[in-house]
Amino acid sequence: MKWKGILIGGCALVGLMFMSQSAVSAQTPSLLEQAEKLIGTPYHKGGTDPKTGFDASGFIQYVYKTSETFDLPRKVIDQYQIGKKVSWDKAQPGDLVYFRSLEETKDIPTHVALYAGNNQVIHITLSQGVVKTDVSKSKYWTDRFYAVKRLPGTQEISDDPLVKDALTYLGIPYEFGGADPKTGFDCSGFLQYLFEKSLGIYLPRSAEQQWIVGEKVALDDIRPGDFVFFSNTYKPGISHVGMYIGGDRFIHASRSESVTISYLSESYWREKWTGAKRLTDLELAKEDPIVSKAATYIGEVPYVKGGTNPKEGFDTAGFTQYVYQEVLGIELPRYASGQVKAGTPVKRSELQPGDLVFFSGTSLMPAIYAGSNQVIHVTVSNGVVLTNMKTSTYWKDKYETAVRIKK
């Protein structure tokens, strides 16, 4: 049976045809079988699982995810952004069929269903829950038809080792201030932990600080491993960060969903979008032997007053003295006041890995420059640490001077 073109949202939908479709594709039986099993499940606003019930997009998301077919966004409007549009007469089992509300003034889909072949869709309704409907026999749904979309055959996720490592943390719970999988992550803590464990790159702690470092990247040039930043999520300004993994998706620690995957094209994230940065250039300059040696003590050796070796711990000048002695056989003076006089002064703009950088405080505090505005040094509270001089709210204003020791 052929229906005349109808006007939907101000545009003519020509040639909407209800004709016999072939049997369910051999590639989608598990998807449709899963949907069939859920027939009778009640409607529940905001529902995403069969125990509590589903709403329209929650049902589709659940079916695709549990059949390991495709990981879809949560909202109808965002699911609609995925895939390519096909005409009704070309619809295949597994395609998504979208409908709109006649009362809605905006030209947007508000309901989604799974095409099951032979003009039928499986979807959820407020009154009957999950049902199978023959659209060709329902004027209600025919009048509200919006479009058919076909999802890609495979969902693109980069095979980059960093992305693979990130995916192993899916499901780790959200914990504000968290930076450890044992207790949970917040957004910046997750990426800080990931980059340190996978790449040996030590990132600043907060999303705002991570935004300051790295190379800015245009959205068209984004690639897996780049950071994506968002503003005004729970506070004004930059407040959330994730990592791009390919296929319009990014992995992040969500305040509501733990470590999860979302789409950049989702309406919420589009509205909050700030920009992308490439942070893989923040690797320590380990080709320099001083930096390479100093880096082995990061997070491993505590502060000890008067400490001059890794077995007992270091104080600030004891650390720099020890590293230079071990690597180059150069015996620096015991204290910072002497170390600052042992080399040639260097401008901050001309720093090289291995230079000594000095910060002001109750006394002069030395550090080893490690490249990319980073220094390795000792703090009373955390022992040997890596600090980004550009982003650290504490250290960036305490820079005093730098010297280069003749090697």
C-alpha positions in Angstrom: 0.0 0.0 0.0 1.4 3.4 -1.0 0.7 6.6 1.0 0.9 10.0 -0.6 3.6 12.4 0.6 2.7 14.1 3.8 3.9 17.4 5.3 6.0 17.0 8.4 7.7 19.9 10.1 7.3 22.1 7.0 9.0 19.8 4.5 7.4 17.4 2.1 7.9 13.7 2.8 7.3 12.3 -0.6 6.7 8.7 -1.4 6.2 7.3 2.1 5.6 3.7 1.1 4.4 0.7 3.2 5.4 -2.3 1.3 6.4 -5.9 2.2 9.9 -6.1 3.6 12.2 -9.1 3.6 12.6 -11.2 6.6 14.9 -10.2 9.4 18.5 -9.8 8.3 20.8 -12.6 9.5 23.0 -9.9 10.9 20.5 -8.5 13.4 18.7 -11.5 15.0 20.1 -11.0 18.4 19.1 -7.3 18.3 15.5 -8.1 17.4 15.3 -11.1 19.6 16.3 -9.0 22.5 13.7 -6.4 21.6 11.0 -9.1 21.3 11.8 -10.5 24.7 11.1 -7.1 26.2 7.6 -6.8 24.8 5.2 -6.1 27.7 7.8 -4.2 29.8 6.1 -1.1 31.2 6.8 2.5 30.4 8.7 4.5 33.0 9.8 8.1 32.4 13.6 8.2 32.5 13.7 4.4 32.6 16.7 2.6 31.1 16.3 -1.1 32.2 13.6 -3.8 32.2 13.5 -3.9 36.1 12.1 -0.4 36.3 10.7 0.1 32.8 11.8 2.2 29.8 11.2 5.4 28.1 11.5 5.5 24.3 15.2 6.3 24.0 16.1 4.2 27.1 14.5 1.1 25.5 16.5 1.6 22.2 19.7 2.3 24.0 19.3 -0.8 26.2 18.5 -3.1 23.3 21.5 -2.0 21.2 23.8 -2.1 24.2 22.8 -5.5 25.5 23.0 -7.1 22.1 26.5 -5.7 21.8 25.5 -3.9 18.6 26.0 -0.2 19.2 26.5 2.1 22.1 23.9 4.9 21.6 23.4 8.3 23.4 20.7 8.6 25.9 18.2 11.1 24.4 16.1 10.7 21.2 17.4 13.9 19.7 21.0 12.7 20.3 20.4 9.2 18.9 19.0 10.9 15.8 22.4 12.5 15.2 24.0 9.0 14.6 23.8 7.1 11.3 22.6 8.0 7.8 19.1 8.7 6.7 17.3 6.2 4.4 13.8 6.3 2.9 11.0 4.2 4.4 10.9 1.9 1.4 14.6 1.1 2.0 14.3 0.4 5.7 15.9 -2.7 7.0 15.4 -4.6 10.3 17.6 -3.0 12.9 17.2 0.5 11.5 15.9 3.2 13.8 12.5 4.9 13.0 11.9 8.3 14.4 8.5 10.1 15.0 7.6 13.6 16.0 4.9 15.2 18.1 2.3 17.1 16.1 2.1 19.5 19.1 5.8 20.2 19.0 6.6 23.4 17.3 10.3 22.5 16.6 11.1 20.2 13.7 12.7 17.5 15.9 12.1 13.8 16.6 10.6 13.0 19.9 10.1 9.3 19.7 12.2 6.4 18.4 11.4 2.8 17.5 13.3 -0.3 16.2 12.3 -1.4 12.7 11.5 -5.1 12.7 10.6 -5.7 9.0 7.2 -5.9 7.3 6.3 -2.3 8.2 6.5 -3.1 11.9 8.4 -1.4 14.7 9.1 -2.4 18.2 8.9 0.5 20.6 7.5 1.6 23.9 4.2 3.5 24.5 2.9 5.2 27.6 -0.2 3.0 27.8 1.1 -0.4 26.7 4.8 -0.4 27.4 7.0 -2.2 24.8 4.8 -3.3 21.9 5.1 -4.2 18.2 3.2 -1.8 15.9 2.3 -2.1 12.3 2.9 1.5 11.2 1.1 1.0 7.9 -2.1 0.2 9.8 -1.8 3.1 12.3 -2.8 6.6 11.2 -1.5 7.8 14.5 2.1 6.8 13.8 1.9 7.4 10.0 1.0 11.1 10.7 3.9 11.4 13.1 6.6 9.7 11.0 9.8 11.7 10.9 12.7 9.7 9.4 14.6 6.4 9.3 18.2 6.2 10.2 20.7 3.4 9.6 23.6 3.0 12.0 27.1 2.2 10.8 28.0 -1.4 10.6 30.7 -1.0 13.2 31.2 1.5 15.8 34.6 3.3 15.4 36.9 3.2 18.4 40.6 3.8 17.9 43.0 0.9 18.4 45.4 3.4 19.9 47.0 1.8 23.0 46.1 4.8 25.1 42.4 4.4 24.1 42.5 0.7 24.9 43.9 1.5 28.3 41.2 4.1 29.0 38.5 1.6 28.1 39.6 -0.7 30.9 38.4 1.8 33.4 34.8 1.9 32.2 32.4 1.7 35.1 34.8 3.0 37.7 32.6 5.1 40.0 32.7 8.9 40.1 34.3 10.4 43.2 34.8 14.2 43.5 38.5 14.7 43.9 39.2 11.1 43.1 42.3 10.1 41.1 42.6 6.3 41.8 40.5 3.4 40.4 40.3 1.8 43.8 38.3 4.7 45.2 36.9 6.4 42.1 37.7 9.2 39.6 36.6 12.7 38.9 37.0 13.9 35.3 40.5 15.4 35.5 41.7 12.8 38.0 40.8 10.1 35.6 42.9 11.6 32.8 45.7 12.5 35.1 45.9 8.9 36.3 45.5 7.4 32.8 48.3 9.6 31.2 50.7 8.9 34.1 50.2 5.1 34.0 50.0 4.7 30.2 52.4 7.4 28.9 54.4 8.5 31.9 53.0 12.0 31.3 52.3 13.9 34.5 49.3 16.2 34.0 48.1 19.1 36.1 45.3 18.1 38.5 42.2 20.2 37.6 40.3 20.6 34.3 41.1 24.3 34.3 44.8 23.6 34.7 44.8 20.9 32.0 43.2 23.4 29.6 46.1 25.8 30.1 48.7 23.3 28.9 49.0 21.5 25.6 48.4 22.4 22.0 45.1 23.8 20.9 43.4 21.6 18.2 40.5 22.4 15.9 37.5 20.2 16.1 38.1 19.1 12.5 41.6 18.0 13.3 40.8 16.1 16.6 42.3 12.7 16.9 42.1 9.9 19.5 44.0 10.9 22.7 43.1 14.6 22.5 41.4 16.2 25.4 37.9 17.7 25.0 36.9 20.5 27.4 33.5 21.8 28.4 32.3 24.8 30.4 29.5 25.7 32.8 28.6 22.1 33.7 28.5 22.4 37.4 30.2 25.7 37.9 31.1 28.7 35.7 34.1 28.4 33.4 35.9 25.3 32.3 34.6 22.5 34.5 34.7 19.2 32.7 37.2 17.2 30.5 37.2 14.0 28.6 39.4 12.2 26.1 38.4 11.7 22.4 38.4 8.0 21.3 37.2 8.3 17.7 33.8 8.0 16.1 32.5 11.3 17.6 32.9 9.8 21.1 34.8 10.6 24.2 35.5 8.8 27.4 35.2 10.6 30.7 34.3 10.3 34.4 30.7 11.5 34.5 29.3 12.9 37.7 26.1 10.9 37.1 27.4 7.8 35.3 30.9 6.9 36.5 33.6 6.4 33.7 31.5 6.2 30.6 31.5 7.1 26.9 29.5 9.9 25.4 29.1 11.6 22.0 30.4 15.0 21.2 27.2 15.5 19.1 24.9 15.1 22.1 23.0 18.3 22.6 24.2 18.8 26.2 27.9 18.5 25.3 27.5 20.7 22.2 26.1 23.5 24.4 28.9 23.2 26.8 31.7 22.7 24.3 34.9 24.8 24.9 37.6 23.3 22.8 40.2 20.5 22.3 43.8 20.2 23.4 46.6 17.8 22.5 48.6 17.0 25.6 50.8 14.2 24.4 53.7 16.7 23.9 54.0 17.0 27.7 56.3 14.0 28.0 59.2 14.4 30.2 62.5 15.1 28.5 63.9 11.7 29.5 66.6 11.8 26.8 68.4 14.1 29.3 70.1 11.8 31.9 69.4 14.2 34.8 65.7 14.3 34.0 65.6 10.6 33.5 67.1 9.8 36.9 65.1 12.4 38.7 61.8 11.1 37.3 62.4 7.7 38.8 61.8 9.2 42.2 58.5 10.9 41.5 56.0 9.6 44.0 58.5 7.2 45.4 60.6 9.1 47.8 59.2 11.2 50.7 60.4 14.4 52.2 62.8 14.0 55.1 64.4 17.0 56.8 68.1 16.7 56.2 67.6 13.8 53.7 70.2 13.3 51.0 69.4 9.9 49.5 66.4 7.9 48.3 66.6 5.3 51.0 66.0 7.7 53.9 64.3 10.5 51.9 65.2 13.9 50.5 65.0 17.5 51.5 64.7 20.0 48.7 68.5 20.6 48.1 69.5 17.1 49.1 67.4 15.8 46.1 69.1 18.0 43.4 72.6 17.4 45.0 72.0 13.6 44.9 70.8 13.4 41.3 73.7 15.5 39.9 76.2 13.4 41.9 74.7 10.1 40.8 74.4 10.9 37.1 77.3 13.3 36.3 79.6 12.9 39.3 79.2 16.6 40.0 79.1 17.5 43.7 76.8 20.5 44.1 76.8 22.5 47.3 74.6 21.1 50.0 72.1 23.9 50.1 70.2 25.9 47.6 71.9 29.2 48.4 75.2 27.5 47.2 73.6 25.6 44.3 72.3 28.8 42.7 75.9 30.2 42.6 77.3 27.0 41.0 76.0 27.5 37.5 75.5 30.1 34.8 72.2 32.1 35.0 69.6 31.2 32.4 66.6 33.1 31.2 63.2 31.4 31.9 62.5 31.5 28.2 65.7 29.6 27.4 65.4 26.8 30.0 66.7 23.4 28.9 66.1 20.0 30.5 68.4 19.4 33.4 68.7 23.1 34.4 68.2 24.0 38.0 65.2 26.2 38.7 64.8 28.0 42.0 61.6 29.1 43.8 61.3 31.6 46.6 59.8 30.8 49.9 61.0 30.9 53.5 64.2 29.8 51.9 65.3 29.2 48.3 64.0 25.9 46.9 65.7 24.1 44.0 64.1 22.0 41.3 65.2 20.2 38.1 63.7 21.4 34.8 62.1 18.6 32.9 60.8 20.3 29.8 57.4 21.7 28.8 57.2 24.1 31.8 57.6 21.1 34.2 60.0 20.7 37.1 60.8 17.8 39.4 61.4 18.8 43.0 60.7 17.9 46.6 57.8 19.3 48.6 57.3 18.8 52.4 53.8 17.3 51.9 54.3 15.0 48.9 58.1 14.3 48.6 59.4 14.1 45.1 56.8 15.5 42.7 56.4 16.9 39.2 55.0 20.4 39.0 53.8 22.4 35.9 55.1 25.9 36.5 52.6 27.4 34.1 49.5 26.0 35.8 50.3 25.5 39.5 48.5 28.2 41.5 51.1 27.8 44.2 54.4 27.6 42.3 53.9 29.7 39.2 54.4 33.0 41.1 57.3 31.8 43.2 59.7 31.4 40.3 63.0 33.1 41.2 65.8 32.2 38.8 67.5 29.4 37.0 71.1 28.3 36.4 72.8 25.8 34.0 75.4 23.5 35.5 78.3 22.7 33.2 78.1 19.0 32.4 
